[in-house]
Amino acid sequence: MNSSAADARRNRRAAALFAVIQTFALAAAGPDFDTARATDAWSLLLQLTVSPTNLWYLLALALYLLVGRVTRRIPAAVLLALGFVVSAVTAAGMLPDSGNLWQVVQNVVFFLAGLRLPGLVRRFAARASWATAAGLGVLYTASLVIVSLLGARQWFGVWTLLSALAVFAGISACALIDRWEPLAAPLRWIGRRTLPIYVIHMIPLALLDRMLRGVEPWVYRGPVFAMIEPLLITALVIAASLGAHALLRRVRGEALFDPLLLGRFGRRAARV
């Protein structure tokens, strides 16, 4: 089986599987937690098709792989120009807003750019410097402020260009971090485990939200807590997600994260 086709199938099935799991888990763990969720069979069907939830990126990857394969004979310049137009149209709010579908459509141009221009991306990362990263970071922040002040978020092409600037700033920062092994090594370790974090994280986050609702408001006051709260919650959610993943693997639940294994298990059982 072609690896890209297998990856697309794996992502589609994982997105569908965890959309169902998340629906029931969030109903129990955080019924009042503010996030997109299915409340009945019809809304679940919509989330599995045209209105993806916070698991939209898994569905997006499956669709992006298909788009990349279908358009492989189109010249890169033409394809990326079309991708930019599609992204700009979506970011401008010209298409119906259906859940996170707009994000799926809007970000396809960046996947195609990485697919068609990998050499350019690698060369840019190799030449990254602190001056480049700082300059791009400042330029992005200033541009974001200007766009906000002008209310230009939905001007045609503005958000796509701003997102592209953010991508280059992010590549520069990541390339620099990758050169510092004490920080790069643990981040790489986490990076190889992003799938379980991505599909599980909303459940421990809902549990934390539910527990913290009973805490007195004065606890949250103060600049120190405001700075450490996001880092602390992020660390707790990542640890809980990876802990749940390790536990599921111990009880032979690895097929939850690679649904194609179910087919292999079935074929093995049939041969026994």
ZAMARGU-4260 file (C-alpha; in steps of 0.2 Angstrom, whole numbers, plus 5000, padded with zeros to 4 digits):
<rodrens>
0) 5000/5000/5000 | 5006/5017/4996 | 5013/5026/5012 | 5003/5042/5009 | 4987/5033/5006
5) 4990/5023/5022 | 4993/5038/5031 | 4977/5046/5025 | 4967/5031/5030 | 4975/5031/5047
10) 4972/5049/5050 | 4953/5048/5044 | 4950/5033/5055 | 4959/5041/5070 | 4949/5057/5068
15) 4933/5048/5067 | 4937/5036/5082 | 4942/5050/5094 | 4928/5061/5089 | 4916/5047/5096
20) 4927/5044/5111 | 4929/5063/5115 | 4910/5065/5113 | 4906/5053/5127 | 4922/5057/5138
25) 4918/5076/5138 | 4900/5073/5142 | 4906/5064/5158 | 4922/5074/5162 | 4917/5091/5158
30) 4898/5094/5153 | 4900/5113/5155 | 4917/5114/5146 | 4917/5126/5132 | 4923/5117/5117
35) 4915/5111/5101 | 4906/5094/5104 | 4892/5083/5098 | 4876/5083/5108 | 4866/5071/5097
40) 4868/5059/5083 | 4866/5072/5070 | 4879/5084/5076 | 4891/5069/5078 | 4888/5065/5060
45) 4892/5083/5055 | 4908/5083/5065 | 4913/5067/5056 | 4910/5075/5039 | 4908/5093/5036
50) 4910/5101/5053 | 4926/5094/5061 | 4929/5098/5080 | 4945/5102/5089 | 4952/5086/5081
55) 4951/5094/5064 | 4969/5093/5060 | 4969/5074/5059 | 4955/5075/5046 | 4965/5089/5037
60) 4980/5079/5035 | 4970/5065/5027 | 4963/5077/5015 | 4979/5086/5012 | 4988/5070/5007
65) 4974/5066/4995 | 4975/5084/4988 | 4994/5083/4986 | 4992/5066/4977 | 4979/5072/4965
70) 4988/5088/4961 | 5006/5081/4959 | 5006/5085/4941 | 5001/5103/4942 | 5016/5115/4942
75) 5021/5121/4960 | 5019/5140/4955 | 5001/5137/4949 | 4996/5126/4963 | 5003/5137/4976
80) 4994/5152/4968 | 4978/5143/4968 | 4981/5138/4986 | 4984/5156/4991 | 4968/5161/4983
85) 4958/5147/4992 | 4966/5152/5008 | 4963/5170/5006 | 4944/5167/5001 | 4942/5156/5017
90) 4951/5168/5028 | 4940/5183/5022 | 4924/5174/5027 | 4918/5171/5010 | 4913/5153/5013
95) 4900/5147/5025 | 4908/5144/5042 | 4905/5126/5047 | 4914/5122/5063 | 4933/5120/5060
100) 4931/5117/5041 | 4937/5134/5037 | 4954/5130/5046 | 4955/5114/5035 | 4953/5124/5019
105) 4963/5139/5025 | 4979/5130/5029 | 4980/5118/5014 | 4992/5131/5005 | 5005/5129/5019
110) 5004/5110/5018 | 5006/5111/4999 | 5021/5124/5001 | 5030/5111/5012 | 5026/5097/5000
115) 5032/5106/4985 | 5046/5117/4992 | 5055/5106/5005 | 5072/5112/4999 | 5068/5130/5001
120) 5061/5127/5019 | 5077/5117/5024 | 5088/5130/5017 | 5079/5144/5026 | 5080/5134/5042
125) 5099/5131/5040 | 5102/5149/5038 | 5091/5154/5053 | 5100/5166/5065 | 5095/5175/5081
130) 5093/5191/5071 | 5082/5183/5059 | 5071/5175/5072 | 5070/5191/5082 | 5066/5202/5067
135) 5053/5190/5060 | 5045/5189/5078 | 5045/5208/5080 | 5038/5210/5062 | 5024/5197/5065
140) 5019/5205/5082 | 5019/5223/5074 | 5009/5216/5059 | 4996/5207/5071 | 4994/5223/5081
145) 4991/5234/5065 | 4979/5221/5058 | 4969/5221/5074 | 4969/5240/5075 | 4963/5242/5057
150) 4950/5228/5058 | 4959/5220/5043 | 4957/5202/5049 | 4945/5198/5034 | 4953/5209/5021
155) 4957/5198/5006 | 4974/5190/5008 | 4979/5199/5024 | 4977/5184/5036 | 4985/5172/5024
160) 5001/5183/5022 | 5001/5186/5041 | 5000/5167/5044 | 5015/5164/5031 | 5025/5177/5041
165) 5021/5167/5057 | 5027/5151/5049 | 5043/5158/5044 | 5046/5166/5061 | 5041/5149/5069
170) 5054/5139/5057 | 5067/5151/5062 | 5064/5149/5081 | 5063/5130/5079 | 5079/5129/5069
175) 5088/5139/5083 | 5081/5128/5097 | 5086/5112/5088 | 5104/5118/5089 | 5103/5118/5108
180) 5103/5100/5113 | 5098/5102/5131 | 5081/5110/5126 | 5080/5101/5109 | 5081/5083/5115
185) 5066/5084/5127 | 5056/5093/5114 | 5060/5080/5101 | 5054/5067/5113 | 5038/5076/5115
190) 5037/5079/5097 | 5037/5061/5092 | 5022/5058/5104 | 5011/5072/5098 | 4997/5061/5091
195) 4992/5055/5108 | 4994/5072/5116 | 4983/5079/5102 | 4969/5067/5103 | 4968/5065/5122
200) 4972/5083/5128 | 4955/5090/5128 | 4949/5077/5141 | 4961/5081/5155 | 4959/5099/5151
205) 4940/5098/5154 | 4944/5089/5170 | 4955/5103/5176 | 4942/5116/5171 | 4929/5106/5181
210) 4941/5105/5196 | 4947/5123/5196 | 4929/5130/5195 | 4928/5127/5214 | 4943/5137/5218
215) 4941/5154/5225 | 4944/5169/5213 | 4958/5177/5223 | 4969/5162/5219 | 4970/5167/5201
220) 4975/5185/5205 | 4993/5192/5203 | 5005/5193/5189 | 5015/5178/5194 | 5001/5166/5193
225) 4996/5174/5176 | 5013/5170/5169 | 5015/5152/5176 | 4997/5146/5174 | 4998/5143/5155
230) 5014/5134/5157 | 5008/5124/5172 | 4992/5118/5164 | 5001/5114/5148 | 5013/5103/5157
235) 4999/5094/5167 | 4989/5091/5151 | 5004/5084/5142 | 5009/5073/5157 | 4991/5067/5158
240) 4989/5063/5140 | 5006/5054/5139 | 5001/5044/5155 | 4984/5039/5147 | 4993/5034/5131
245) 5006/5023/5141 | 4992/5015/5150 | 4982/5011/5135 | 4997/5003/5126 | 4999/4992/5142
250) 4982/4986/5139 | 4984/4983/5121 | 4975/4999/5116 | 4988/5004/5103 | 4975/5002/5089
255) 4966/5017/5095 | 4981/5028/5089 | 4984/5017/5073 | 4967/5011/5067 | 4975/5002/5053
260) 4982/4989/5066 | 4964/4983/5068 | 4964/4976/5050 | 4980/4968/5054 | 4974/4960/5070
265) 4958/4954/5061 | 4968/4946/5047 | 4980/4937/5060 | 4964/4931/5069 | 4957/4924/5053
270) 4972/4914/5050 | 4973/4906/5067
</rodrens>
